[in-house]
């Protein structure tokens, strides 16, 4: 089964309202929806700053090749260690890269699904 993460632009108020509605449905005994991994950005600029083309390439390579160290990943991408390290740090902060028990990097997602609404 594919493991997706949904990336959306949503402000803090909308995110909080979504949480409250889910809580209310659970309290009312309604069927709980299957959990979906989500990552929210406040605006398009923040999303594009976090998911640059180089970082997406890094995610894909990490997913395709499996768990790696920063040094091995930099070598495979033919990129400077410091730049890869900085990209890894940024992707870890937003939750797109995780560390395994042995401290190697892992990209656990099969797909990053981005949704950008044009209207409210």
C-alpha positions in Angstrom: 0.0 0.0 0.0 1.3 3.4 -0.9 2.1 5.9 1.9 1.2 9.4 0.9 1.5 12.7 2.7 -0.8 15.5 1.7 0.8 19.0 1.5 -1.7 21.9 1.7 -1.8 25.6 2.1 -4.0 26.3 5.1 -3.8 29.0 7.8 -3.8 28.2 11.5 -7.5 29.0 12.0 -8.6 26.6 9.3 -6.3 23.9 10.7 -7.7 24.4 14.2 -11.3 24.3 12.9 -10.6 21.0 11.1 -9.3 19.5 14.4 -12.4 20.7 16.3 -14.7 19.2 13.8 -13.0 15.9 13.9 -13.1 15.9 17.7 -16.8 16.7 17.6 -17.5 13.9 15.2 -15.6 11.5 17.5 -17.5 12.6 20.5 -20.8 12.2 18.7 -19.9 8.6 18.0 -19.6 9.1 14.2 -17.3 6.9 12.2 -13.8 8.1 12.4 -12.1 8.8 9.1 -9.0 6.9 8.2 -6.1 9.1 9.3 -4.2 11.0 6.6 -0.7 12.3 7.0 -0.8 16.0 6.3 1.6 18.8 6.2 0.2 22.4 6.2 2.0 25.5 5.1 0.6 29.0 5.8 1.2 30.3 2.3 2.6 29.3 -1.1 5.9 31.0 -0.4 6.5 28.9 2.6 5.6 25.7 0.7 8.0 26.6 -2.2 10.7 27.6 0.2 10.5 24.2 2.0 10.1 22.1 -1.2 12.6 23.4 -3.6 13.5 21.4 -6.8 16.8 20.3 -5.2 15.0 19.1 -2.0 12.4 17.2 -4.0 15.3 15.5 -5.9 16.9 14.6 -2.6 13.6 13.1 -1.3 13.1 11.1 -4.4 16.7 9.8 -4.3 16.4 8.9 -0.6 13.1 7.1 -1.2 14.4 5.2 -4.2 17.7 4.2 -2.6 16.6 3.6 0.9 18.1 4.9 4.2 21.3 6.8 3.8 23.7 9.0 5.7 24.0 12.7 4.8 27.5 12.0 3.4 26.3 9.1 1.2 23.4 11.1 0.0 25.6 14.0 -0.9 28.0 11.7 -2.8 25.1 10.1 -4.8 23.6 13.5 -5.7 27.1 14.9 -6.6 26.4 17.8 -4.2 28.3 19.6 -1.5 27.9 18.0 1.9 27.0 21.2 3.6 24.2 22.0 1.2 22.7 18.6 1.4 23.0 18.8 5.2 21.1 22.1 5.2 18.4 20.6 2.9 18.1 17.5 5.1 17.7 19.7 8.2 14.9 21.7 6.5 13.1 18.6 5.4 13.4 17.0 8.8 11.9 20.2 10.4 8.8 19.9 8.3 8.5 16.1 8.7 9.3 14.9 5.2 12.5 13.1 6.3 12.8 11.0 9.4 15.8 9.3 11.1 15.8 5.5 11.5 16.8 3.9 14.8 20.4 3.7 13.5 20.2 7.5 12.7 20.1 7.1 9.0 17.9 9.3 6.9 14.6 7.9 5.5 11.9 9.3 3.3 8.9 7.2 4.3 6.5 8.6 1.7 5.7 7.1 -1.7 4.0 10.3 -2.8 3.9 13.9 -1.7 0.5 15.1 -2.8 0.2 18.9 -3.0 -3.1 20.7 -3.0 -3.5 24.4 -3.7 -6.9 25.9 -3.6 -7.7 28.7 -6.0 -10.8 29.8 -4.2 -12.1 29.6 -0.6 
